[in-house]
Amino acid sequence: MPCLVCLNVVTDDELVAEDDFFVSVSEHDHRKFLPATSADVFRKADRLAEAVRDWEQGRGRKNVWERLSKASGLSYHPDGLLYDAELRVFLDPCEQIMFDGMHVLFSNGVCQLETGLALQRLVNTPDWDFNDFREFVKADFRCPIGQGHWGTRAKAVASQREDALRCKGAFPCTASEMMLILPVFLHYLQVVVSKKWEVGDILASYEALSDVCRLFKDCKQGRRGGSQALRQASAKHLRLFNTAYGKDNAIPKHHYEQHLGDGRFQRALDCFAGERKNHELKSCAEFHKSGIAFDRQVLLRAITSQLGDLNNDLLYGDQLYSGKTDPLNSALQFSKHGRLLGARVSVEDALRVDNQILVVKCLVEAAGTAVWGFTVFSSLVICMFIGPTSRDIRSCLHVLSAE
C-alpha cells in the first residue's frame, strides 16, 4: 500500500488483476480510490510493530517485517508518533498528512520521469539529434533571475546528461534545473518536434503536466478554486500519460500527484523552503559533535538563527541593489536589480499579476511616496509600464510627488 490515505491503491499489478478491490498507482479515476481512516493506519502500524517484536524475540524472520513495512508504506520507529499509544488521541494521520509537491513533481519526480521518457522516444526517432535540442535550450530564453540562471539550464543538457539518457533511459537533474527545463522543453515540443514528427500523444501529456505544475503554484498562493482545478488536471495528466507511455511506466508519485489537489488545507505546501535550509542545519550541527540531546541542540540553534535573520531587513527586506540617485530628485533611486518579497527581480523580468504578464522596466525606491500607476510593495516601487523612457518615469514621479 504505497499511499497512506488510500486503502486500496497498490503497485502490484497481479494483485489488481486477481481482486477488483485493488487499483493500480496508474489509475486516474479518483472515484475508485477508497479513503483510509486513521484507525486503518494505526492498525497497520501495530501489525508492523508486532512483526518486529517477534523477530527481536526470535519468533519470526527479518524479511517478514521488512516486506510488511514495504507493503504498508510505514517504517518502524519505536519512539515515533504512530507507535505512541498515549499520543494517538491527538493524531489524525489521514487528515493531517500533506503530499509534498516539490518531491512529487520536481525532485526526482514525475517531471524528470516524463521528460526522460519523452527524450528517450525522440532519441529513437530517425533524424532527431540531441545537439539540436541542446542548442535550443541554450537559446536566449529569459526567466526571473531569482528562479534560475542561464548556466543552470545549460547544465541540464550537458553531454553527461545525454550519456545517461542513452545508457539508462533516464533524465537526472535537480529540482531547480527541472523547473527551468520544463517550459523550454514544452516549447520545443510545440514549435519544433510536432512540426516534423508524429508526437501528439507525447505533447498532450507534457502540456497536461505543465498545467499541473502551474495549478500547483496557484494552490501554493491560495487562489480560490485552485484545488478543484488541480485535482481535475492531475487526473487528466495521468490519463494522457498512460496513453503516451503505458501504465507500466506509472510510479507511486503519479498517484501522489492525484492528492496534490485534495484541498484539505487552505493552501498547498512544499519543501522548497525547507530544502534550502540544509546548509544552515549542517553549519549548526558543526557546533555539536556529540551529546544526548544532539537533535534538540541543533534544532534550537537553527531556529534561533533563522528567527534572528527574519528580523534583519538587510537580508529579507525589499531593497534595490546598487541603486543610483536620480539627479533631478535626490529622494528617488533607480536600479536594474532589487529584492521584492524575498525574491530577486531584475529589469526585463516577466511577472504574472492577476492573470496578466507584466514586464519590469525599472525599479524605483521612493520611500514614503505612494505612486499611482506603479505596483507598490513596501517602499520598493516597480514600474510596470511597457516601453517608457527614463524621462517619462521621472516626469510621472515628479508630478505625482507634487500632488
C-alpha positions in Angstrom: 0.0 0.0 0.0 2.1 2.9 -1.2 -0.5 5.6 -0.2 -1.2 6.4 3.4 -4.6 7.9 2.7 -5.9 5.3 0.3 -7.0 1.8 1.4 -6.8 0.0 -2.0 -4.0 1.5 -4.1 -1.2 -0.9 -4.8 1.9 -1.2 -7.0 1.3 -4.9 -7.7 -0.5 -5.3 -11.0 -1.0 -9.0 -10.4 -2.9 -8.2 -7.2 -5.1 -5.8 -9.2 -5.8 -8.5 -11.8 -6.8 -11.0 -9.1 -9.0 -8.8 -7.0 -11.0 -5.8 -8.2 -10.9 -4.3 -4.8 -7.4 -3.1 -5.5 -6.4 -0.4 -8.1 -3.0 0.4 -9.5 -1.0 3.6 -9.0 -1.7 4.2 -12.7 -5.4 4.7 -12.0 -6.6 8.2 -12.8 -10.3 7.9 -11.8 -10.5 9.3 -8.3 -13.8 7.6 -7.7 -12.0 4.3 -7.5 -9.8 5.3 -4.5 -11.1 4.1 -1.2 -10.1 6.6 1.6 -8.3 5.1 4.6 -9.0 6.2 8.1 -6.5 6.9 10.8 -7.7 3.7 12.6 -6.5 1.8 9.5 -3.1 3.5 9.7 -2.8 2.6 13.4 -3.7 -1.0 12.7 -1.0 -1.2 10.1 1.5 0.3 12.5 0.5 -2.1 15.2 0.9 -5.1 12.9 4.4 -3.9 11.8 5.4 -3.3 15.5 4.2 -6.8 16.4 6.2 -8.4 13.5 9.4 -6.5 14.6 8.9 -7.7 18.2 8.5 -11.3 17.0 11.8 -11.0 15.1 13.6 -9.5 18.0 12.4 -12.3 20.3 13.4 -15.0 17.8 9.8 -15.9 16.8 9.9 -14.6 13.3 12.2 -13.7 10.4 13.5 -10.3 9.4 12.3 -10.5 5.9 8.7 -10.9 7.1 8.6 -7.5 8.8 10.7 -5.9 6.0 8.1 -7.0 3.4 5.3 -5.8 5.7 7.0 -2.4 6.1 7.3 -2.1 2.3 3.7 -3.2 1.7 2.2 -0.9 4.3 4.4 2.1 3.4 5.4 2.6 7.0 8.8 2.5 8.8 9.1 1.2 12.4 10.5 3.7 14.9 9.6 2.7 18.5 9.8 6.3 19.6 7.7 7.6 16.6 4.3 9.3 16.9 2.4 6.4 15.3 3.8 4.0 17.9 3.0 6.0 21.0 -0.4 4.9 22.2 -0.9 7.8 24.5 -0.5 10.4 21.7 -2.9 8.7 19.3 -5.8 10.6 20.8 -4.2 13.8 19.3 -3.3 12.3 15.9 -5.3 12.0 12.8 -2.7 11.0 10.2 -5.1 10.7 7.2 -6.3 14.3 7.8 -3.0 15.9 8.8 -0.8 14.5 6.1 0.0 16.6 3.1 1.8 15.4 -0.1 4.9 17.5 -0.9 4.6 18.9 -4.5 8.3 19.6 -4.8 9.2 15.9 -4.3 6.2 14.6 -6.2 6.8 16.8 -9.3 10.3 18.3 -9.4 12.7 16.3 -7.1 13.3 13.0 -8.9 9.6 13.1 -9.5 7.0 13.0 -12.2 8.6 15.8 -14.3 12.0 14.1 -14.5 10.4 10.7 -15.4 8.2 12.1 -18.1 11.0 14.3 -19.6 13.3 11.2 -19.7 10.6 9.1 -21.4 9.8 11.8 -24.0 13.5 12.3 -24.8 14.0 8.5 -25.0 11.3 8.4 -27.6 13.0 11.2 -29.5 16.4 9.5 -29.3 14.9 6.5 -31.1 13.3 8.8 -33.7 15.1 8.9 -37.1 16.8 12.2 -37.9 16.4 13.6 -34.4 19.6 14.9 -32.9 20.2 15.7 -29.2 22.6 18.5 -30.2 19.7 20.3 -31.8 17.8 20.2 -28.6 20.8 21.3 -26.6 21.2 24.4 -28.8 17.5 25.2 -28.4 17.8 25.0 -24.6 20.9 27.3 -24.7 19.0 30.0 -26.8 18.2 33.4 -25.3 15.2 32.4 -23.2 14.6 34.7 -20.2 13.3 34.0 -16.8 13.4 35.9 -13.5 16.9 35.7 -12.1 15.5 34.6 -8.8 14.2 31.4 -10.4 17.5 30.4 -12.0 20.4 31.2 -14.2 21.1 30.5 -17.8 24.1 28.3 -16.8 21.8 26.1 -14.7 19.5 25.4 -17.7 22.5 24.7 -19.9 24.0 22.3 -17.4 20.8 20.2 -17.5 21.5 19.3 -21.2 25.3 18.7 -20.9 26.9 15.8 -22.6 26.9 13.8 -19.3 23.1 14.0 -19.2 22.9 12.8 -22.8 25.0 9.8 -22.0 22.8 9.0 -19.0 19.7 9.2 -21.3 21.2 6.9 -23.9 22.6 4.4 -21.4 20.0 4.3 -18.7 17.0 5.9 -20.3 16.8 8.4 -17.5 17.0 12.2 -17.3 18.7 13.0 -14.0 18.5 16.6 -13.0 17.9 18.7 -9.8 14.6 20.3 -8.9 16.0 23.8 -9.9 17.1 22.5 -13.3 13.8 20.8 -13.9 11.8 24.0 -13.2 13.9 25.8 -15.9 13.9 22.9 -18.4 10.1 22.1 -18.3 8.8 25.2 -20.0 11.6 25.2 -22.6 11.1 21.6 -23.4 7.4 22.1 -23.8 8.0 24.9 -26.2 10.5 22.8 -28.1 7.9 20.0 -28.5 5.3 22.6 -29.6 7.3 24.6 -32.2 9.9 22.2 -33.4 9.2 18.5 -32.8 5.5 18.5 -33.5 6.2 20.1 -36.9 8.4 17.3 -38.1 7.3 14.1 -36.3 4.1 12.5 -35.0 4.3 13.2 -31.3 0.7 14.1 -30.5 0.5 11.8 -27.5 3.8 13.0 -26.0 2.9 16.6 -26.5 -0.6 16.2 -25.0 0.7 14.5 -21.9 3.5 17.1 -21.4 1.1 20.0 -21.8 -1.1 18.4 -19.2 1.9 18.0 -16.9 2.7 21.7 -17.4 -0.8 22.6 -16.4 -0.5 20.6 -13.2 2.7 22.4 -12.3 1.1 25.8 -12.9 -2.0 25.0 -11.0 0.0 23.6 -8.1 1.7 27.0 -7.9 -1.7 28.7 -7.8 -2.6 26.4 -4.9 0.5 27.5 -3.1 -0.6 31.0 -3.4 -4.0 30.1 -2.0 -6.1 31.1 -5.1 -9.8 30.2 -4.8 -10.9 27.2 -6.8 -7.3 26.1 -7.3 -7.6 22.8 -5.5 -10.5 21.5 -7.7 -8.8 22.6 -10.9 -5.6 20.9 -9.8 -7.4 17.7 -9.0 -9.0 17.6 -12.4 -5.8 18.5 -14.2 -3.9 15.7 -12.3 -6.4 13.1 -13.4 -6.3 14.3 -17.0 -2.5 14.2 -17.0 -2.3 10.6 -15.7 -4.8 9.5 -18.3 -2.8 11.1 -21.1 0.5 9.7 -19.6 -0.9 6.2 -19.7 -1.9 6.7 -23.3 1.5 8.0 -24.3 3.8 5.7 -22.3 1.7 2.9 -21.0 0.5 2.1 -17.5 3.6 0.1 -16.7 5.7 3.3 -16.6 3.5 4.9 -13.9 5.1 5.2 -10.5 3.7 5.9 -7.0 4.4 9.6 -7.4 1.8 9.7 -10.2 -0.7 8.6 -7.6 0.6 11.1 -5.0 0.1 13.8 -7.8 -3.6 12.9 -7.6 -3.7 14.1 -4.0 -2.0 17.4 -4.5 -5.4 19.0 -5.0 -7.2 17.3 -2.1 -7.9 20.8 -0.7 -7.9 19.8 3.0 -5.8 22.8 3.8 -6.1 26.5 3.0 -3.2 26.3 0.5 -0.7 23.8 -0.9 2.7 23.5 0.8 6.0 22.0 -0.4 9.6 21.5 0.9 11.4 24.0 -1.3 12.0 26.5 1.6 13.0 23.7 3.9 15.4 22.0 1.5 17.2 25.3 1.1 17.9 25.3 4.8 20.1 22.2 4.6 23.3 24.2 4.6 22.1 26.1 7.7 21.4 22.9 9.6 24.7 21.4 8.6 26.5 24.5 9.8 24.6 24.4 13.1 25.5 20.7 13.6 29.2 21.6 13.5 28.8 23.1 16.9 27.5 19.9 18.5 29.7 16.9 17.8 28.1 14.7 20.5 25.7 14.7 23.4 22.5 13.0 24.5 20.4 15.9 23.2 22.1 16.4 19.8 18.9 16.7 17.7 17.4 19.2 20.1 20.5 21.3 20.4 20.9 21.5 16.6 17.3 22.3 16.0 17.3 25.0 18.7 20.4 26.7 17.3 18.9 26.6 13.8 15.6 28.1 14.8 17.3 30.8 16.8 19.5 31.7 13.9 16.5 31.8 11.5 14.4 34.0 13.8 17.3 36.4 14.0 17.7 36.5 10.2 13.9 37.1 9.7 14.2 40.3 11.8 17.1 41.5 9.6 15.8 43.8 6.9 19.2 43.7 5.1 18.6 40.0 4.4 14.9 39.8 3.6 13.6 43.3 3.3 12.6 45.0 0.0 15.5 46.9 -1.4 17.4 47.9 -4.5 20.8 46.5 -5.5 23.4 49.2 -6.4 20.8 51.9 -6.7 21.6 55.2 -8.4 20.2 58.5 -7.2 18.0 60.5 -9.6 19.8 63.8 -10.5 16.5 65.6 -10.6 15.3 64.3 -7.2 17.7 63.0 -4.6 14.8 61.2 -2.8 14.5 58.8 -5.7 16.8 55.9 -6.6 16.8 53.7 -9.7 18.3 50.3 -10.3 18.1 47.3 -12.7 18.1 44.8 -9.8 16.4 44.5 -6.4 14.7 42.2 -3.9 10.9 42.0 -3.7 9.1 39.9 -1.1 12.3 37.9 -0.6 12.9 37.2 -4.3 15.4 38.8 -6.6 13.9 40.7 -9.5 15.5 42.4 -12.4 14.7 44.7 -15.4 13.0 42.7 -18.2 11.7 40.0 -15.7 8.1 39.0 -16.6 5.8 38.7 -13.7 2.3 37.3 -13.6 -0.1 39.6 -11.7 -3.8 38.9 -11.7 -3.6 36.7 -14.9 -1.6 39.5 -16.7 2.0 39.3 -17.8 3.8 42.5 -16.8 7.4 43.3 -17.7 9.6 45.1 -15.2 11.1 48.2 -16.9 12.6 50.0 -13.9 13.0 49.6 -10.2 12.4 52.7 -8.2 12.8 53.3 -4.5 10.7 56.2 -3.3 10.3 55.8 0.5 7.1 57.2 1.8 5.7 58.1 -1.6 2.6 56.5 -2.9 2.8 56.4 -6.7 -0.2 56.0 -9.0 0.4 53.7 -12.0 3.0 51.6 -10.2 2.8 48.4 -8.3 3.9 49.3 -4.8 5.2 46.8 -2.3 6.5 48.4 0.9 9.0 51.2 -0.1 10.1 49.4 -3.3 8.2 50.5 -6.4 8.3 48.5 -9.6 7.5 50.3 -12.9 5.2 48.1 -14.9 4.8 50.3 -18.0 5.8 48.6 -21.2 8.4 50.7 -23.0 8.5 54.1 -21.3 11.8 56.1 -21.3 13.5 57.1 -18.1 12.4 60.6 -18.7 8.7 59.5 -18.8 9.2 57.7 -15.5 10.8 60.6 -13.8 8.2 63.1 -15.0 5.5 60.9 -13.7 7.1 60.6 -10.4 7.7 64.3 -10.0 4.1 65.2 -11.0 2.7 62.7 -8.5 5.1 63.8 -5.7 3.9 67.4 -6.2 0.3 66.3 -6.0 
